[in-house]
């Protein structure tokens, strides 16, 4: 079934710079709008106990630690390559197989969590098992969203990528407000709102890509595919781990009341990436498409410069105005502790934003030599952070350690982007 017959026509534009500014601008607006609605849920922190809000933050980070970024980028790469080389039927087969296996793996994991729910609730200091049980279907949908959003990204259908983000955010906010304010469901209500919103986003992405996954499927070279996607899994997984894992570590060392300001600071600081991620998201499939056709692309320099300017300005703005926002959104109990953490959080996010752009460029060009070094940085971070917390039991230490390793990740990516002149063997290439 062709895209034209199904009505789902990919929005590929062959005027690179004009298309880039238009598409990245739209995604930026969509991310800000959808992100603002998602962030608006945190206004509800004033209506629930601090322990409930800390539980919400912890459960949300469980979802945040899923390999959503690698999944999306794998499907974006495979879709862009398939459309560039006429392998749509092989793509259809890959989508169906991964779709089935994500469900099987999720089902096994959900059964295990259901069996051990009491131990998990106790270990994470959760108020009840309700929020944990709501998180289970949310995890499944959170695996499907990046798959099909990646297909949208790979075919450069950024228009519907944006609308899926906006509508999911609006519905998520509305549902959470009703469930918390009217039914007093606390963390479980906020997670249920997330479930409903992400479910809508998944439905939009699945429907808009139906012409690709409903088409006739053909066998594909599994070994070649594995060689292509394994570096993406580890490379983008490393970025995502650096982006999300700090909350999970901190939760093991601090009480719910102590974690509430940390969750608040993290929510505000991660919003910094709303401004910059669309630039890399639009760049990635264009570079994959150009590499598949042996064409040249100079988008990277434009994107890394724009990301640097936006990230630095956003970080400074957060540093200056973050405490004011905290006073508006959160209760007075949060203000002092959250305001003290925001500068460290913002500082840690800037090098990660720049590293993310470089990783997108390197992996889009199949320059996978950077990946083992990224993994070393992440493993070093994973082992160092508990050691630091055992010696210095302060939340600022979490962010100082995160910032140091994000800076190291940036330097590694910068070396492979500009400093290393060797030729990297392309997976599957000549």
N, C-alpha and C positions, 0 to 999 in steps of 0.2 A: 504494500500500500504506500503510495507516495505521499510526501508531505502536502503537496498541492491538493490531492484528492481529499485528504482528511481535514483540510482547512487549517492545519497546524504548520504554517510556513515559517521556516527558520528565518530569523532577522539578520542575515549576514550582509554586511555592507562592505563594499570593496573600496571605499575611500577611507583609508585607515585612521587618519588623525581626526577627521570630522566624526566618524563613527565612534571613535574612542571617547572623545569629549562628550558626545551626546549620551552614549550608553553608560559611561562611568558616572556622569552627572545624574542620570536617572537612578542608577543603583544607589548612589550616595543619598539622594533624597528619599528613596524607598527604605534604605537602611536606617536613616535617621527617624523617619516616620514610624516604621515598624518597631525599631529599637526603642523609641520614646514610649510607644504603647506597652512594650514589654517591660521597660523600666518603670512605667507608671504603676505597675503592680506593687512596686516597693512602697508606694504611698500607704498601702495597707498595713505596713509595719506599725503604724500608729494605733491600729485597731486590734492587734493581737499581742500576746505576751512575747517578750524577747526570746524566750526559749523556743517558741513556735517559729519565730522568724529565723532563728539560727538553724532550726531543723529544715525549714524551706530552703535556705541557702545550701545546706549540706546535700539535700536530695537533688537540688538543681545541679550541683557540681558532679553528682553521679552521672547525670545525663551529659554534662559538659565534658566528662572524661571519656565518653564513647568516641570511637575513631571516626567522627563525622567529617572532619576536614579531609583525612585521607580518602574516605569513601567518595566524597564529592569530587575531589580532584582526580581520582582514578576514573570516574565516569565521565568527567569533563574531558580528560585526555583521550579516552577511548572513543568517545562520541566525535570529538573534533577530528581525530585520525580517521575514523570510519567514514565520515562525511567527505573528507578530503581525498580518500582513496577508493570510495565506492564499496565499502564493506558493511553496508547497513544490515544485511542479513546475519552476519556474524555478530554484530552488535546486539541484535534482537535476542540471539541465543544466550549471549553473555548476561544480558539484563535479567532474563527469566531464571537462569541458573542461580545467580547471586540473590535474586529476590527470594527464591525458595530456600536457599541455605541460610539466609539471615533469619528467616522465620524459624527454621529448625534449631539453630543455635540459640536464638532467643527463648524458644520454648523450653529447652533444657535448662538454661540459666534461670528462667522464671520459676520452674519447678524447684530448683535448688534453693532459691531465695524464699519461696513460700514455705519450704520445710524448715529452714533455719531463721525464720523471720524474728522469733523471740530473741535469739542471740544477737542479731543485727540491730534490733531496736535498742537493746541494752548497751551494746558496744558503742553505738553512735549517739546515745542519750536522746533518742527520739521520744516525743510525748506519747505516741501510739504507733501502731502498725498501719494505720489508715493511709498516711502519706506514702509509706513505702509500697503498699499494694497499688496505689494509684500510679506510682512511678514505673511499675512493670510495663503496662501498655504504652506509657510514654516513651520508654526505652525503645520499644519496637518501632514506633512511628518516628522516633528520632534517628533510627537507622535508615528508614525508608526515605525520609525527606532529603538527606544529602545525596542518596543514589539518584533520585529523579531530578533534583535540582542540578546535580552535576550534568545530567543529560541536557537539561535546558541551557546550562552554561556552555557546554560543549558545542551545541548548535547555535549559540549566540542569540538565544531567545531571551534577552535581558529584560524585555518589557514584562513578560510574565514572571520572571524571577522576582522583579520588583513588586508586582502586585501580590504575589504569594506572600512575600514578607510583610507587606502592609496589612493585608486582610487577616493574616494569622495573628499579627500583633493586636489589631483592634478586637478581634473575637476573644483572644486570650485575656485581654484586660477586662472586657465587659463580663465575661464568665467569672473571672476571679472576684470581681467586685460583688457580683450577685451572691456567689457562694460564701464569701467571707462576711459581708455586711448583713445579708439577709438570713443566712443559715448558720453563721458563726462556726465555720468549718476549719478556720485557722490554716495551718500549713497544708493540710489535705485539700482544702478548697483552692488554695493558690496553685497547687500542683495539678488539680483537676482543670483549672483554667488553662494551664500550660498544655495539658493533654488535648483539650478541645481546640485550642489555637493551632498547635502543631499538626493536629489531625486535619484541619482545613488546609494548611499549607501543603501537606502530603497529597491530599486529594487533588489540589490544583496542579501540582507538578506531575502527578501520575496521569491525569487526564490530558494535559497539554503534550505529553510525550507518547501518547498511545499509538501514534502512527509508527513509531520506532519499535516498541516492544510487542505490538500486536502483529507486526509483519512476519513474513516467512523467515524461519530461522535456518541458519547453516552452521555446520561444525566449524570450530575455530581451533587454532593451535594453542592448546592449553599451556604448554611449556614456554612458548614465546610470550604469551600473555602474562604468565607468572614473572618472567624476567623483566617485563615492562612495568608491572604494577608493584612489585616488591619494593623497589627504591622509593616509589611514591608513598607507599604505606608507611615506611619508616621515616622518610623525610618530612612529610606533612604531619605524621604522628608525633614527631619530635616537637614541631612547632605547637601543636595542640596541647601536648603535655606541659610545655612551658607556660602555656596560656591558662591552664585550668587546674593543675595539680596542687597548687599551693594551698587552696582551701581545704582539700582533703587531708593534707599533711597537718595543717594547723588545727583541724577539728580534733585530731587525736591527742593534742597537747593542751587545749584550752576548753573551758566550759562554754555552754550555750550563751550565757550572758556576755562572756568575753568575746565570743565569735560574732555576735550581732553587729558591732561596729565594723569588724573586719569585712563581713559580707557586704555591708553598706558601702564601704570604701572601694571594695572590689567591683561592685556593680557600677559605680560612677567611673572608675578608672578604665574598666574594660570598654566602656562606651566610647573611649577615645578611638578605638579601632573601627567604630562605625564610619568614621570619616575616611579611613585609609584603605580598608579591605576592598571596597569596590574597585579601586584602581587596579589592584592585582587580579581581582576576579575577572575583569574585562580583558586584561592583558593576556592571561594564561591561555585561553583557547585560541586567540589570534596567533600567538607564538607557536603553539602546537600545530595549528593549521599551516602556518608558514614553513615550519620545519619539515612537515610531512611532504610538502611540495617543493622543498629546497629553495624557498624564497627567503629574502632578507627582511628583517623587521627591526626598526629602531625605536620601538615603543618603550623598551626597558628604561633608557635614560630619562625619558619623559616621566615615566611612572615613579622611578626612584626619587627624582627631584620633587615631584608633587607630594609623594608620601613623606619625605623628610620635612618639607615646609608645613604640611598639615599636622604631622605628628608633634613636631616641636611647638607649633603655635597652640595646638590642642592641649598639650601637656602643661604649657605655661598658663593657659586659660583655666585649666582644671585646678592647678596649684593656687591661682589667685581667687577664683570664684567658687571652687568646690565647697569650702566651708559655708558659704551663703546658701548654696543649694541644699546642703545637709540640714541647715536650720529650717528650710521650707518643707522638706520631704519627711524628715525623721523626727522622732521625739527628742526632747532635751537630753535624755540619758545618752544619746548617740553622739551628740555634737562634738564634744571635746575629743573623745577617742577617735572618732572617724576622721575629723579634721587633721589630727596628728598623723594619721596613716596615709592620707591622700597624696601628699608630696612624694613619699616613697613609692607608692603604687604607680603614680603617673610616670615617675622616672624609670621604673622598671619596664613600662609598656612601650616606651619610645624605641629602644633598640630592637625589641621584638617585632614591632611593626615594620622596621626597615629590613630586618632579617627575613621576614615573611615575603617581601617583594623579591628579594634575591633568590630565595628558595623557589618561588614560582617561576622565575626566569630560568634558573639552572635546570630544574626538573622538566620544564616544558621543552627544553632543548636536549633532553636526555643526557645531561651532564651529571651523572650520578656519583661521581667521585667524592662529592661533598657529603654524601649521606652517612658513611661510617663515622666521619668526624662529628657530625651532628649527634649521632647516637651516643658517642663518647661523652659529649657535653651533657646530654640529658641524663645519662647514667651517673655522671659525676654529680649533677644537681640532685638526683634522687637519693644518693647516699650522703651527700654533704648536709642537706637540709635537716634531717633528723639529728645528726651530730651537733649542728649549731643550736638546735632547739634544746637538746639535752644540756648544753653548757650555758645557754643564754635564753631563759624562758621569757621571751618578749616577742610580741607580734611584729615589731619593727624588724627583728632579725629575719623573719620569713621573707619580708620584702627586700631587705638588703641582699640576702642570698639570691633571691630570684633576679634582682637587678644585675648582680655581678655575673650570673650565668647567662642571662639574656644578652649582656654586652659581649661575653665570650662567644656566644652563638652568632651574633652580628659580625664579629671579627673573623670567624671561620668562614662565614658566607661571603664576606667582602674579599677575603683572600682568594677564594675560588672564583669570584666574579671578576676581580681586577688584578690580583697579585700573582695568580698561578697561570702561566702561559702554556702549560702542557696541554696536549690534546686528550680529551676524555673519550674513551670508546663509547659509542652509542649503542645502547641495547637494541639488538635486532637490526642494527644498521650495517652499512658496508664497511 
